[in-house]
Amino acid sequence: MANRRFTTARSALAVVVMTCLALGPALTDLHADQSPMAETGHGSIRGTLYQTDESTRLAGAKVTAINVRTGKQYVSEVTSDNGDYEVENLPAGTYDVVIEAGGSIFVADHILDLGPGESLSRSYSVQPQRPANRAIAKMPPPKGSATLVGESAPQETFWKTTRGKAVIVLLSAGAAVAVYEATKSNKNEASPSTP
């Protein structure tokens, strides 16, 4: 009888683990997208723009931060000789960063997540020889990419990488096999019967 309860508990645990692994990352992303904080607070993105050599400052350029969810665009003033820019009054959210210099568009290699009232510092170098990794809606085709200067690009969370997804699939498959084996062994067990 104790063996039977152990088998049933193991089956239930396997179902819970499989469900958490399969739905956990998706539920986290869903919660982040529906967060009421996404519309509150005003932050900014500031930094310095550089030419391809990553040391010569870029004058005469402007930065546009585009809210990924709403499509609203926020534009900086044109940079002076020092190459400094600032995009202000940004509601919390996720932003594409586009740099316009000399009539060409350069798309930042990554998107930025901005919290309520947060101020991010990001300096970019325009790279016409490197193709942009995506096009931006309602913008001309990009002539190249814009890479971070002086800091590394933000790392993708483990569960969104190829390795993380492979671990989720393997663990889910293992849990499914455990559930199947547990239910199969429950069916094969003879139940006590009265004569």
PAMAR-839874 format. One record per atom (N, C-alpha, C): x, z, y; residue in one letter. Coordinates in steps of 0.001 Angstrom, whole numbers, padded with zeros to 6 digits, always signed. Atoms other than C-alpha are relative to their C-alpha. Layout:
BEGIN
XZYA/...
// end
This chain:
BEGIN
+000819+000000-001195M/+000000+000000+000000M/+000869+000000+001269M/-000889-000052-001159A/+002866+000846+002420A/+000695-001336+000199A/-000630+001319-000071N/+004506-002482+001591N/-000934-001009+000667N/+000987+000915-000581R/+001320-004284+002559R/-000100+000207+001514R/+000058-000274-001433R/+001161-002532+005970R/+001251-000512+000702R/-001255+000502-000562F/+004813-003388+006585F/-000045-001518+000160F/+000109+001466-000059T/+004145-007074+005800T/-000945-000416+001111T/+000961+000325-001053T/+001114-007116+008129T/+000614+000271+001376T/-000642-000318-001280A/+003064-005411+010933A/+001078-001021+000330A/-001046+001009-000220R/+005948-007865+010492R/-000629-001321+000448R/+000688+001241-000394S/+003504-010787+010744S/-000478+000087+001446S/+000487-000172-001372A/+001960-009400+013909A/+001147-000042+000997A/-001165+000011-000873L/+005386-008792+015438L/+000549-001417+000171L/-000490+001381-000073A/+006451-012354+014601A/-000876-000837+000927A/+000915+000747-000871V/+003343-013743+016348V/+000244+000375+001461V/-000238-000445-001376V/+003992-011630+019453V/+001312-000564+000535V/-001305+000516-000432V/+007671-012637+019630V/-000079-001494+000258V/+000107+001449-000155M/+006846-016329+019145M/-000782-000351+001271M/+000802+000261-001190T/+004176-016225+021862T/+000791+000301+001272T/-000803-000354-001179C/+006480-014448+024332C/+001096-001024+000261C/-001073+000975-000175L/+009314-016891+023721L/-000539-001348+000464L/+000555+001303-000360A/+007068-019918+024022A/-000590-000007+001405A/+000716-000007-001273L/+005117-018827+027093L/+000719+000749+001120L/-000678-000817-001007G/+007501-016445+028904G/+000525-000763+001192G/-000522+000739-001157P/+009428-018965+031048P/-001094-000718+000792P/+001075+000718-000696A/+006256-020920+031841A/-000828+000960+000852A/+000776-000972-000771L/+004390-017793+032959L/+000762+000482+001223L/-000825-000388-001145T/+007278-016776+035214T/-000071-001053+001089T/+000087+001083-000977D/+007247-020198+036906D/-001388-000067+000619D/+001362+000045-000503L/+003435-020093+037225L/-000216+001101+001020L/+000137-001109-000934H/+003563-016678+038883H/+000729-000290+001313H/-000776+000313-001203A/+006248-017848+041327A/-000719-001036+000855A/+000702+001040-000744D/+004184-020913+042290D/-001247+000545+000685D/+001246-000506-000540Q/+001045-018836+042950Q/+000193+001234+000874Q/-000283-001204-000752S/+002734-016022+044795S/-000537-000104+001426S/+000498+000045-001373P/+000954-015150+048055P/+001128+000067+001023P/-001131-000072-000918M/+004405-014532+049581M/+000507-001383+000375M/-000499+001345-000248A/+005000-018307+049450A/-000400-000510+001384A/+000469+000468-001297E/+003133-018683+052734E/+000361+000954+001133E/-000270-000978-001047T/+004406-015633+054613T/+001481+000039+000353T/-001390-000169-000431G/+007559-014828+056541G/+000593-001296+000516G/-000681+001169-000524H/+009751-017174+058490H/+001496+000216-000120H/-001434-000080+000195G/+013321-017819+057541G/+000693-001185+000621G/-000766+001112-000551S/+016035-020301+058338S/+001090-000424-000971S/-001154+000540+000711I/+018737-022477+056866I/+000976-000435+001083I/-001004+000349-001006R/+021956-022816+058848R/+001323-000259-000679R/-001316+000262+000554G/+025483-023986+058326G/+000723-001048+000829G/-000803+001024-000657T/+027969-026712+059189T/-000003-001252-000854T/-000060+001282+000690L/+027944-030403+058311L/+001406-000580+000140L/-001345+000581+000028Y/+031181-032125+057329Y/-000059-001443-000467Y/-000142+001366+000485Q/+032293-035678+056768Q/+000488+000042-001448Q/-000371+000121+001407T/+033387-036919+053341T/+001212+000840-000385T/-001226-000748+000323D/+036792-035178+053538D/-000206+001516-000084D/+000389-001414+000061E/+035012-031781+053715E/+000760+000896+000980E/-000683-000823-001003S/+037141-030668+056680S/-000318-000460+001423S/+000349+000514-001319T/+036158-032927+059609T/-001488+000227+000239T/+001404-000321-000294R/+032969-031690+061253R/-000771-001253+000389R/+000861+001171-000187L/+030071-034119+061489L/-000897+000198+001223L/+000820-000045-001219A/+028578-034688+064955A/-001063-001090-000076A/+001047+001021-000089G/+025354-036575+065681G/-000887-000095-001228G/+000840-000004+001210A/+023564-035634+062445A/-001119+001021+000172A/+001059-001010+000006K/+020368-033726+061793K/-000383+000305-001433K/+000393-000476+001322V/+019077-031734+058841V/-001513+000156-000025V/+001436-000157+000201T/+015516-031907+057534T/-000215+000811-001266T/+000401-000804+001151A/+014155-029189+055230A/-001446-000369-000310A/+001333+000463+000390I/+011117-030449+053306I/-000555+000954-001043I/+000647-000911+000938N/+008786-027942+051660N/-000489-000808-001199N/+000304+000766+001206V/+008474-029174+048065V/-001492+000030-000313V/+001418-000136+000345R/+004908-027877+047630R/-000918-000693+001007R/+000902+000530-001020T/+003361-028914+050956T/+000435-001357+000567T/-000528+001243-000574G/+005602-031833+051981G/+000305+000098+001486G/-000247-000162-001437K/+005892-030402+055508K/+001501-000026+000270K/-001409+000165-000352Q/+009174-031287+057228Q/+000354+000846+001220Q/-000537-000812-001086Y/+011237-029007+059458Y/+001364-000587+000339Y/-001194+000753-000388V/+014005-030688+061476V/+000861+000816+000961V/-000954-000670-000894S/+017130-029286+063148S/+000240-000866+001229S/-000506+000774-001136E/+018551-030344+066482E/+001172-000848-000502E/-001151+000832+000352V/+021227-033055+066384V/+001267+000827+000177V/-001235-000792-000053T/+024637-031545+065654T/+000921-000490+001117T/-001004+000344-001014S/+027274-031438+068383S/+001341-000166-000701S/-001338+000195+000573D/+031033-031795+067870D/+000387+001055-001037D/-000355-001052+000952N/+031158-028499+065960N/-000703-000167-001354N/+000687+000276+001266G/+028793-029840+063251G/-000993+001054-000444G/+000915-001075+000394D/+026675-026679+063211D/-001455-000440+000126D/+001432+000301-000029Y/+022966-026953+062418Y/-000779+001267-000326Y/+000912-001084+000379E/+020002-024604+062070E/-001415-000557-000057E/+001414+000335+000160V/+016500-025227+060731V/-000724+001339-000029V/+000648-001301-000167E/+014248-022366+061867E/-001484-000059-000325E/+001443-000180+000199N/+010713-021044+061335N/-000492-000588-001318N/+000371+000504+001323L/+010614-021915+057631L/-000819+001051-000747L/+000739-000916+000877P/+007848-020287+055591P/+000738+000120-001330P/-000621-000181+001308A/+009028-018876+052275A/-000447-001132-000923A/+000335+001076+000930G/+009153-021583+049609G/+001249-000697-000502G/-001078+000810+000556T/+011261-024217+047920T/+000156-001247+000856T/-000260+001082-000940Y/+012939-026888+050045Y/+001006-001016-000530Y/-000985+001061+000128D/+014624-030242+049637D/+000743-000041+001323D/-000802+000090-001219V/+017463-030654+052137V/+000504-001434+000117V/-000397+001379-000262V/+018082-034090+053674V/+000806-000027+001295V/-000844+000136-001185I/+020856-034969+056124I/-000048-001455+000438I/+000011+001348-000571E/+020524-037962+058408E/+001204-000116+000935E/-001205+000204-000804A/+023822-039236+059836A/+000283-001494+000088A/-000335+001412-000202G/+024614-042632+061338G/-001039-000948-000580G/+001069+000847+000521G/+021233-044028+060251G/-000123+000033-001523G/+000058-000115+001455S/+021855-043078+056598S/-000552+001359-000405S/+000591-001221+000540I/+020055-040491+054507I/+000858+000496-001168I/-000758-000635+001073F/+021944-038058+052242F/-000824+001176-000521F/+000824-001047+000613V/+020071-035796+049804V/+000907+001055-000626V/-000771-001101+000599A/+021472-032361+048904A/-000170-000023-001509A/-000006+000032+001460D/+022376-032050+045233D/-001006+000948-000630D/+000896-001007+000555H/+019983-029117+044770H/-001077+000358+001014H/+001034-000509-000895I/+016837-027593+046195I/+000317+001464+000320I/-000234-001382-000428L/+016798-024254+048014L/-001278+000813-000126L/+001108-000954+000026D/+014536-021290+047340D/+000222+000985+001133D/-000103-000845-001188L/+013866-019373+050537L/-001059+001085-000071L/+000926-001125+000032G/+012304-015908+050475G/-000555+000290+001389G/+000602-000343-001281P/+010147-014395+053239P/+001034+000586+000959P/-000928-000474-001017G/+012261-013944+056375G/+001466-000176-000352G/-001384+000159+000445E/+015419-014969+054505E/+000720-001064+000820E/-000836+000972-000701S/+018245-016768+056276S/+001127-000410-000941S/-001029+000514+000901L/+020443-018963+054060L/+001072-000734+000786L/-001113+000718-000609S/+023865-020270+055023S/+000525-001009-001012S/-000463+001075+000874R/+024732-023640+053470R/+000687-001059+000850R/-000726+001071-000676S/+027385-026072+054654S/+000108-001159-000967S/+000034+001195+000834Y/+027285-029642+053385Y/+001015-001035+000458Y/-000847+001162-000263S/+029576-032638+053154S/-000765-001224-000479S/+000693+001227+000416V/+028011-036112+053118V/+000932-000824-000889V/-000786+000740+000986Q/+029182-038232+050174Q/-000647-001356-000282Q/+000627+001304+000204P/+028225-041922+050503P/+000385-000646-001332P/-000446+000610+001251Q/+030204-042824+047362Q/-000699+000611-001222Q/+000725-000638+001103R/+028114-040415+045204R/-001488-000238+000178R/+001443+000233-000139P/+024537-041543+044565P/-000776+001320-000038P/+000859-001189-000004A/+021820-039001+045256A/-000659+000135-001365A/+000609-000213+001306N/+020281-037411+042178N/-001524-000115+000013N/+001454+000203-000089R/+016725-038021+043438R/-000352-000641+001340R/+000537+000537-001249A/+014667-039800+046070A/-001011+001009+000527A/+000927-000922-000637I/+012503-037879+048523I/-001195-000791+000508I/+001222+000673-000437A/+008876-038875+049141A/-000050-000059+001526A/+000179+000240-001439K/+008141-040279+052615K/+001314-000036+000776K/-001318+000132-000637M/+011865-040712+053328M/+000598-001321-000464M/-000681+001228+000447P/+013988-043887+053248P/+000879+000287-001215P/-000887-000213+001155P/+016083-044426+050119P/+001330+000604+000443P/-001261-000643-000405P/+019173-042199+050231P/+001197-000923-000199P/-001250+000772+000086K/+022624-043733+050819K/+001061+000759-000782K/-000955-000810+000733G/+024366-040897+048987G/-000495+001422-000117G/+000373-001402+000176S/+024400-037194+048267S/+000690+000870+001047S/-000624-001009-000846A/+025257-034086+050237A/+000372+001162-000916A/-000467-001055+000894T/+027374-031524+048400T/+000336+001255+000786T/-000333-001270-000632L/+027925-027863+049157L/+001497+000085+000262L/-001397-000204-000366V/+031171-026985+050908V/+000244+001504+000025V/-000376-001396-000068G/+032870-023646+050384G/-000738+000925-000929G/+000663-000836+000981E/+030565-022386+047690E/-000499-000875-001132E/+000453+000778+001149S/+029435-023434+044277S/-001511-000138+000041S/+001435+000231+000071A/+026006-024833+043610A/-000653+001122-000795A/+000680-001052+000745P/+023422-022289+042401P/-000127-000392-001477P/+000085+000245+001431Q/+023426-021942+038631Q/-001458-000001-000444Q/+001331+000067+000584E/+020333-022914+036702E/-000154+001169-000966E/+000212-001109+000916T/+018768-020037+034767T/+000170-000469-001428T/-000320+000350+001380F/+019738-019958+031099F/-001187-000624-000723F/+001166+000466+000762W/+016187-020514+029812W/-000446-001392+000411W/+000353+001360-000427K/+015886-023777+031769K/+001077-001007-000369K/-001059+000907+000426T/+019159-025228+030445T/-000321-000556-001376T/+000204+000586+001324T/+019365-027386+027331T/+000250+001044-001079T/-000289-001042+000994R/+020929-024484+025419R/-001126+001024-000070R/+001096-000970-000024G/+018209-022080+026523G/-001246-000534-000676G/+001175+000614+000634K/+015467-024489+025477K/+000208-000113-001507K/-000290+000087+001435A/+017191-024970+022111A/-000179+001367-000657A/+000181-001347+000547V/+017266-021179+021579V/-001481+000321-000132V/+001446-000239+000052I/+013542-020987+022409I/-000609-000731-001194I/+000545+000778+001116V/+012766-023758+019905V/+000399+000626-001332V/-000463-000594+001263L/+014904-022166+017167L/-000684+001332-000284L/+000657-001290+000201L/+013453-018701+017680L/-001487-000174-000307L/+001412+000274+000265S/+009915-020092+017778S/-000193-000521-001412S/+000096+000531+001364A/+010513-022045+014578A/+000219+001111-001021A/-000249-001117+000901G/+011957-018953+012899G/-001191+000941-000079G/+001174-000871-000017A/+008987-016858+013985A/-001163-000658-000732A/+001077+000711+000687A/+006590-019540+012726A/+000203+000057-001510A/-000296-000085+001436V/+008323-019561+009331V/-000283+001405-000502V/+000248-001384+000401A/+008171-015756+009199A/-001496+000274-000121A/+001451-000175+000057V/+004440-015808+009958V/-000556-000713-001223V/+000474+000768+001157Y/+003863-018492+007349Y/+000323+000719-001305Y/-000410-000707+001221E/+005840-016597+004707E/-000789+001289-000167E/+000751-001249+000078A/+004050-013350+005543A/-001433-000245-000438A/+001383+000295+000397T/+000615-014921+005261T/-000048-000536-001420T/-000065+000529+001361K/+001634-016726+002089K/+000165+001143-001001K/-000208-001120+000918S/+002859-013490+000484S/-001228+000899-000037S/+001238-000794+000002N/-000353-011700+001558N/-001038-000627-000908N/+000973+000688+000843K/-002444-014324-000255K/+000358+000140-001468K/-000453-000089+001388N/-000334-014019-003408N/-000115+001412-000553N/+000132-001371+000475E/-000666-010225-003576E/-001379+000219-000557E/+001301-000308+000598A/-003403-009060-005856A/-000547+001244+000676A/+000610-001166-000622S/-005813-006682-004228S/-000580+000877-001090S/+000578-000889+001022P/-006895-003631-006123P/-001503-000236-000081P/+001439+000219+000205S/-010310-004114-007600S/-000552+001083-000894S/+000650-000994+000857T/-012736-001794-009201T/-000598-000711-001179T/+000560+000650+001204P/-013877-002556-012781P/-001472-000136+000006P/
// end
